[in-house]
């Protein structure tokens, strides 16, 4: 058992984090489907704008039919794109508000089974890896810590809501 634990620890230690921004310079690009909904496009734009607020780096946004995707580099796929099949990535039966975040080398994927799931995945990504906190509604209630470099660890995270509704109501 001890050699297996040591091997797993060594493997995790060898996996270098994926660099999105280094010293204020973009090292990644964001990709959305050419047919993406406005909600997914807005989620991608939220990712780009919060990364820019944190680091000063403006990540370019491309559609999945862009010829620039053939260039090497880190790609952050927001929602299902031609770069991967959502059906292979998402667990069967995942709630519509759930999402998957996958980081494998230069590939980063944030995707949910619905547009809401994808949007929640982007905001979770911003909280977890960029440090963004929404303390109150509006821009004045958003805390975005400054950092010249941003990276994310390799791995796969699956989030599913514990309960059905997040709506507060007087009923």
N, C-alpha and C positions, 0 to 999 in steps of 0.2 A: 504494500500500500504506500509506503514512504517513497519508493522510487517513482511511482505513478504521480504522486503529488508534486514531487520535485520536477518531473518532466513537464507537467502542466504549468507549473510556475515559471519554468525556464522558457517554455513556448510563449507564454503571455508576455514575459519580459523582452523576448526577441521581437515581438510585433511592435514596430515603431508606430507612433500615432500618425494619423493623416493630417498634414498641415494644410489649413485653409487660407491663412494669412501669415506672412512672415515679415516682421519689421515694417508693418504698415503697407506691405505690397500684396496684392491678391495672388494666391496660388491655386485658386479654384474658380469654377464657373457653375452657375445654376442652370439646370435644364428642366424645361416643362414641355409637355406634349404640345404639338402645334394645335391640337384640338382641345386643349385644356379649358376648363370652365373659368369664369371670372374669379370664382372663389379660390381656385388653386393658383391662378396667376397672382392674386392679391397676397396669398400666403407666401409665394416665392418672393414677391416684392418686399414683404415684411422681413423675411430672412435677410435679403440684400440690404435693406435700410438699417436694420439693427446691427448687422456686421459692420456696416460703414460707420455707424455711431460709435461702436466699440473700438474699432481699429483704424478708421480712416480709409480703409480699403474698399473700393467699389467692385464687387463681384459682378462680372458680366452675366446677363441672362440670355440664354439661347433656347430656341425650340429644338425638339428632337429631330427635325429634318434639316438642321443647319449643317452646312459642309464644314464648319469650324470644329465640329465634334470629332473629326478625324485627328485633330492635333492632340498630342499627349498632354496629360494633366489631370488634376482632380476634378471630377464632375459630381455635383450634388443634384440628384434627380428628385424633383418634388412632384409627387403623384406618379401614376403609371406613365411610362414613356416607352419609346421603341427600344431603349437601352436595356430593358429587363421586362419580364412578364410578371405582372402583379399577382397572377394566380399561383405562380411558383413561390413567391416571396411571402404572401399573406397566409397565415394559418386558416384552415377551413373553419367557418363558424365565428370568425372574429367579429365582434360587435361593430356596428357602423361608425361609432366614435373612437374605436381602437385604432392603433397604428403600429407600424414597424419602422425601426431605424436600423439600417444596416451600414456598417463601415467595413469595407474590405479593400485595403490598398487604396488606389485612387478612386474607388467607387464609393459614393455615399448615396443612400436611398432613404427618403422619408416618404412613406406611403401608407394610406389607410384604405379600407374597402369603399369608403365614400369620400366626397370632398371635405366633409367635416372631419373625418378621421385624419386625412392628410393635413388639414389646417391645425388640428390639435397636435399632430406630430411635429410640425414646424415650431409651434410655440413651446412645446416641451424641449425641443432641440435647442432653442434660443435660451431657455432657462438653464438647462443642464450644462451646455458647453460654452455658451457665450456669457452666462451670468446675468442675463436680463431678468429683472423683477418688475412685475406690474403691481405696484402698491396701492394705487388709486386709479380710477378711470381718468383717461386723458394723458396727454404728453407729460404734464408736470408730475404725474404719479408714476412715471416709468423710470426705473433706475437702470442705466446701461453703464457698467464699469468699463473704463478705458483700458485697453490692452493692445500692445503693438503686434502680438502674434496670437493666433488661434489655432488649436489643433484638437482633434477628436480621437479617442482610442478606438482601436479595431474591435468589432464585435457586432452582435445583433441583439436588439432590445424589442420586445413585444409588449405593448401596453394595451390593456383592455379595461374599460371602466367597470367599477365594482357595482355601480347602480345605474339605473336607466336614465334618470333625468338630473340635470345640474341646474334646473330652473328654480329660483326662489319664488314662492308665490304665497299670497295671503290665504289661499284656499286650504 
